[in-house]
Amino acid sequence: MQKEREVRILLKNGMVFTGKSFGYEQSVSGEVVFNTAMTGYPESLTDPSYKGQILVSTYPLVGNYGVPSATEKNGLKAYFESDQIHITALIISDYSFTYHHWNAAKSLQTWLIEHKIPGIYDVDTRVLTQVLRESGTMLGKIIFDDEPEFYDPSRENLVDKVSIKKPVRYGNGRYIIGLVDCGVKNNIIRQLLSYETTVIRLPWDYNFNRDSFDGIFLTNGPGDPKSCEKTIVHLREALMGDIPIFGICLGSQLMALAAGGDTYKLKYGHRSHNQPVRRAGTPQCYITSQNHGYAVNPQKIPKGWEIYFENVNDRTVEGIIHKEKPFFSTQFHPEASGGPTDTQFLFEKFINNVKKYK
């Protein structure tokens, strides 16, 4: 075990927290956000939607089940959401230097050091989370020796940083799905491949209207959806036709923008595994996994569309659906790796739309 070093965490509002290092030792800066999930750090850390963010885990003990192996299946990491860690740094309350799990291949500490990601523990994450909850998500720094400038990831097109650069093919099924990669989680592809599909993974700015697909899938991703201007232009053209479209998370925001709606930045976002979501206009409620910092403006739902789901806690829009055409989206993650799996039926809904179109 490496010698522990005292580390400072400086927030943009001037508040300072101290902790001890258990990861890679370098000063970094980013947007500080919190996640309330009790488990699932291998999935969270490899989720491209966290690009540019310093992640605070509200669960007190982290690291006790280690990190799984890098086994691949169908060209994808079997136990991760991408090929790398995307968070800028990890802040936790207590780190378990001893881990045990049937699938563990290494410790969280070893994994962070391999990917050059700082990890800080012995931090009062209860107070830090309360600050973020009351003041809103803010910029922060992890300071070892040198002090970096505050870095605001929302000013960049983060989707361009995490999307693939050329198309990749998965599977060999009957139905051809064009997947617009804005920072896709691997389990979205796994879910689609569980049906009779061929998934063509496309760069975020690829003009999918030039090709012949049986369905279009818009993925999750980091940052402000309005930075994806090229995707919005291509999607606006697709919405004039009848090809089935399903959008998740950032994909939901892009669909709303392309249809003529609007989006806004949430105070501190939704990042947890147990957000209650209700089907609009019904008593049906589902438990969902979420990770996003932006939402669709409920006052500007496009003509011909309606709210599909809404958050029970704060009434934010959790999805939209077209009244006539086979277009719908969700702000939450029905593919959640590790669960909850309450809303996986939405993939079947999309595939049924694809079959009818085919």
N, C-alpha and C positions, 0 to 999 in steps of 0.2 A: 504494500500500500504506500502511495506517495505521501510525502510529508505535507500535512495540512497547512494551507496558507490562509490568512485572513483576507477577505475580499470585501470591497465596498460596492454597494448598489446605489446609484444616484438617480433619482427621478427628476423629470423636467421641472417639477414644482419645488425642487430644492430639498426634498426629504431624502435622508440617507439611511440605508439599512446595511448591516454587516452580516457576513456569513463566512463559511469555510469552503475551500475548493475541494471538489472530488472529481472534476473533469479536466479538460484541456485548459491550460492556463494562458489566456490571452484576453486583452481588453476588447470589448465589443459594445455595440449600441444597437438599439432597435425599439420596436413598439412592445410595451409590457402588457401582457394579457393573462387572464387566469382561466384555468380549466377545473371544473368541479368533479370530474370522473374519479371513481375509486380505483379503477384498474385500466389497463390498456395503454401504458406509456410507449411500448414499441410501435403501436399503431399511430398514436398522437405525434410522436417525434418524427415519423416518416411521412406524415400527411403534408403534401405540398401547400396546403392552405395556410400553414403556419410560417411560410417563408417570410423572413425579415422580422420575426417576432421573438421576444424573450418570454418563455412560457413559465408561468407560476402554477404549480399544482397545489390545490387546496387540500388534497388528501395528505395526512401527516407523514405516513411512512411509504417510501418509494424505493424500489430496487430489490425487494425481497424475493422476487421470482426471476431475476436475471433477464437475459435477452435470448430469444430463440435463435436457431440456426438460420443460415442464409439459403436454405433449400429452395430450389426453383421448381415450378410446375407450370406448364404451358407458357414458358418464357417469362414468368412473373415470380418475384420473391413470394414464397408461400405464406410467410408470417409477417410481412411488412406491407405498408401501403405504397412504397416506392423503393428505389434503389439506394436512397441516402437519407440522412437526417436533415430536415429542413429548418428546424427551429434554430435561432441564433444562440440561445443559451437556455439552460434549465435551472429554475429556482425551486427548492423544496424545503420542507421543515426538517425532516430527519431521513438520513440515507442509511439503508441496510447494507453493510459491507459483507454480510453473509447472505447468499441467495440459494434457493433450492426450488427446482421445478423439473418435471420429467422432460421438458423440451428445452431447457436452458443450455446454451452453448458458451456463454460468457457473462460477465457482470455488466451492469449498466455503466459502471465507471470505465471499464475497458472499452466498451463500445463508444462512449463519448470521446475518449482520448483518441481512438482510432479515427474518428470523423472530425477531430479538432473542434469539439463543441464544449464550451465551458459549462460546468455543473457546480452549483452553489447550494450548500445545505446549512443547517443550523440557522435558518432565517425565520423570523416570526411571520409566517405566510398568512396568518389570520389577520394581522394588522395591515399587511401589504395588500391583501385582497380587499379589505374594507376600504382602503384608500382608493383603489381602482374602481370599486363599486360606487363609491360616493362621488369621486371626482371624474371618473371616466377613464378609459384607456389612455395611457400617456407614454411619452418617450422615456427611455431609461438607458443607463450605462452600467456595464460590469467593469469595474476598474481594478486592475492588478498593479502594474507599474505606470505605464503611460495612460493618459486620459483621452479617449477618442471624442470627436465631435458628436453631438446628437444626430442620429440618423433616422429620418422619417421614411419608412418603406412605402407609405401610401403615395408618395410623390413619383414613384417609379411604376413602370408596367411590369409587375412581378410575374404576371402570367407568361410573358415572353421568356422569363428566366427559368421557369419550371416545365414549360411545354416541350415536347419532342420537336426535332428540327425536320424530320421527314417521316412519311407514313410508315406504320408498322402493322403487320397482319397477324391476327390471332384466330385460331380455330379454322374449321372448314365446314360450317353448317350451311343450311339452305338460305337463311335470311341474312342479307348483307347490311350491317349496321355501321354507319359512319359516325365514329366517336370523336368529337371535337375536344382535344386534350388541352384544358385550361389549367391543369394541375391534377389530373385524374388520380383517384385512389385505386389501387390494384383490385380491391374487392368489387368495384363497379364492373370491371372487365370480367372478373370471375363470375359474377352474377349473370351477366349477359351470356357468357359461354355455357352456363348451365342449361340454356335453351338451345335450340337448333340454329345457332348463329355463326356467322363469320364477322369478327369485329375488326374494322379498319381504323386504327388509331391515327388521328390527323393532327398536325400542328394547329395551334389556336387561330392562326390567320389564314388557314387553308380555305379556298373557295370550294366548299363541298357541293355547291350547285352544279359544278361542271361534271360531276360523276353521277353514276346511277346507284343509288342506295335505296334500301327498303325501309329505312328508318334513320333518323338523326338523333344522336345523344349528346347533350351538352353537360360537361362535367363540372365538378367543383374546382376551386382555385383560389389563389390569394389576391388580396388587394381590392382596389376600387374597380367595379365592373365597367365603369365608364372609360377606363383606359383601354378596353378591348374594342376599339372602334371598328376594326376590320371584321371582327366576328359579328358585331351587331349589324353591319352592312350586309354580310352574307346571310345572316339569319333573317333579316327583314325581307330579303328576296324569297327565302324558303317559306316564310309565313304566308306568302301570296299563293302558294300551292297547297297540296293536300298530303304530302309525305309526313308520316307520324314523327313527332318530336317530343322528347322527354328531357327535361333539364333538372339537374340537382344542384342546390346551393348557389354558387356563382352562376351556374347555368340557368337557374330560375330568375336571377336578376337580369341576365342578358336577354332572356326571353321577354321579360317585361319591358326593357328598354327598346328592344327591336319592335315590339308591338305598339309603342308610343307611350309607355308608362314612364315612371321615374323611380329612382332609388335614393337612399340616404344612409349615412353612417350611423350605426347604433352607438349608444353611450359607452358600453363595454362589451357588446357582442354576446352571443350565445355559444358557450363551449362546455358541453356536458353530455352525459350518456342518458339522461333521464328527463328530458324536456317534454311536458305534456302538450300534445297538439290535437286540436279538434277539427273534424271535417265541418267546414262552414255550413251553418244552417241545420246541423244535426247534433244529437247528443253523443255521437261516436267519438271516442277519445283514444289516442294512441301515445305510447311512450317512445320517444325518439332520441337519436344521437345527433348532436349539432356542433358545427364549428364555422361560424361566420361573423363578420363584423359589419356587414351591410344588410339592408332589407329593402323590400319593395314598398313604395309609398301607397298606403291604402286609399288615399284621397285621389290618386291618379291611375286607377285601374283602367286599362285601355278598353275602348268600345268593342263589344263582342266577346269580352272576357269577364270572368268573375273570380272571386277569391275561392280557392280550393280548400286550403287548410289555414287555421289561425292558431297562434300560440295562446294557450290558456293563461299563462302567467301575465303577459303584457299586451296581448291582443295584436302582436305584430303579424304581418302576412307570412304564412308558411308555405305558400304555393298558389299558383294561379292555373286556370283551366279555360280553354276556349269553349264557348257555348255550342259550337257546331263542328269544328274541325278537330282532328286527333292530336291536339297540342296540350300538354300539361306539364307542370313543374312542381317541385317541392324544395323548400328551403332546408329541410332536414335531410338526413342520410338514411334512406331505407336499406342501403347495403351494409350498414354498420358492422365492421369486423369485430366480433366480440359481443355484438348486440347493442341494444335490443333489436329484435327482428320482426317487430309487430307490423311493419309496413312493407315488407318484402313483396307483398302482393302487387305493389305498383309496378314492379318489373314485368310481372305477368300481364298486367293491364297494357303496358307498352308493347309487349310482344304480340298480344292479341290484336292491337291496332295495326302492327306491322303485317300480321298475317292477312288481315282484311285488305290492306293496301296492296299486298303482293298479289 
